[in-house]
Amino acid sequence: MLYELLGAVRPGSLMEIKEVIKTVGMQVLTNGGIVRGINNWDTTFLPKKIRKHQATHTQGHYFLMRFDCDPATQKIVRETLGVDPRMIKFSVVKMGKGKLEDISRVRGDSPWFH
């Protein structure tokens, strides 16, 4: 299955953001998946204030990752991100209907247009 992960990490340290992305990518790879692409969408305002891990956030550092894996691996990724204190918000969406024709045309990158 092809999945798209859109995440917002607490802004500040670029190293933290890289660590979150590396953690997710390694989980996908060690479970037999493929990372198609990662895009850094930089820091921007959140749609609304979000209180997470005893802090209120107004900005987040966004990234997008597209990856192929089985549903069990996707569940592991979601569980890991859910307990990571660096994450503010994330969403994992299945792309296509799981058919080769649907997902073969999807590129790995998805640039952010300001």
N, C-alpha and C positions, 0 to 999 in steps of 0.2 A: 504494500500500500504506500502511496505517496502522501506525506503529511507536510503541512506548513506550520511552523512555530513562530509566532510573533510575541516577543517578550520585551518587558520594560524592567531594566535593572536600575537600582538606585544610582543616581549620578555621582560623580566624584572621581574615583580611581578607575582609570582605563584598565588597569591590571585586574580588578575585580570583574569587569565585564568580560575580559578575555577568559578568565577562569571559569565563569559560568558557561560561556559558549563551548569551551574545551571540555568541560564536564559532560555537557549534553552530547556533544559530538562523539566523545569516547564511549558513552553508553550505547549510542546507536551503532558504532563500529564494532564494539566487543560483542554485541548481540547479533552480528551478521547483517547489519543494515548498511546503507550508503548515504553519505551526506552529499547532496547535490550542490548546495551553495549556501553561503552565509553572507548577509548584507548588514553593514553597520549603518543604521539610520540616524545616528547621533542623538544628542540630548535635545528634548523638546518638552513643552508643557503637556501634562496629562489632561485628559478631557475634564476631569474634576479632581478635587483633593481626595487622596486615598490614604487611609490609615492602615498601616501594615507593620507588624513587628514593633509595636509601641512607638511608631514614628509617623508623622504626617508628611506626605510627599505631594509636591505640586509639579515636579519635573521627573522625567525618567529618561534613561538612555535606551533607546529602542534598537532591537536587532531582529532580523528575520532569518530563519533557517528552513531550508527545504530538505527533506530526507525521506528515504525509502526504508521501511522496516515492517515487521509484523506487528499486529495489534498489542501483543504482550510487551514488546519493547516500548511502544508508544505510551503504554500505561506506566512503565517504569520511569520514563522521562517526565511524565506529568507528576508522578508522586515525588520525584526528586526536586523538581522545581517548586512544588507546593510547600516544601519544608525549608527551602533555601532562604535564609534571611536577607540575601542580597536582592532577591526578586521582588518587584512591586506587583506586577501583573503579567499574566501570560495567557495565550490561547493557542491550542493545537487543533488544526482543522484538517480533515481528510480531503484531499483534492481528487477530483475525478470520481469515477465509479469503480475504480479498481481494474478497469480494462486497459490493456496495453495501448490501445488507440487513444484513450483519453489522457494518459499520463506521459506518453512518450514525447509529446509536443511541449510539455512544461519545461521551461528553462530553470536552471538553478538560481539565477540572480533575479532580483526584483528591486530595482533602484527606487529610492525615495525621492519624490519630486516636491520641492518646497513651493 
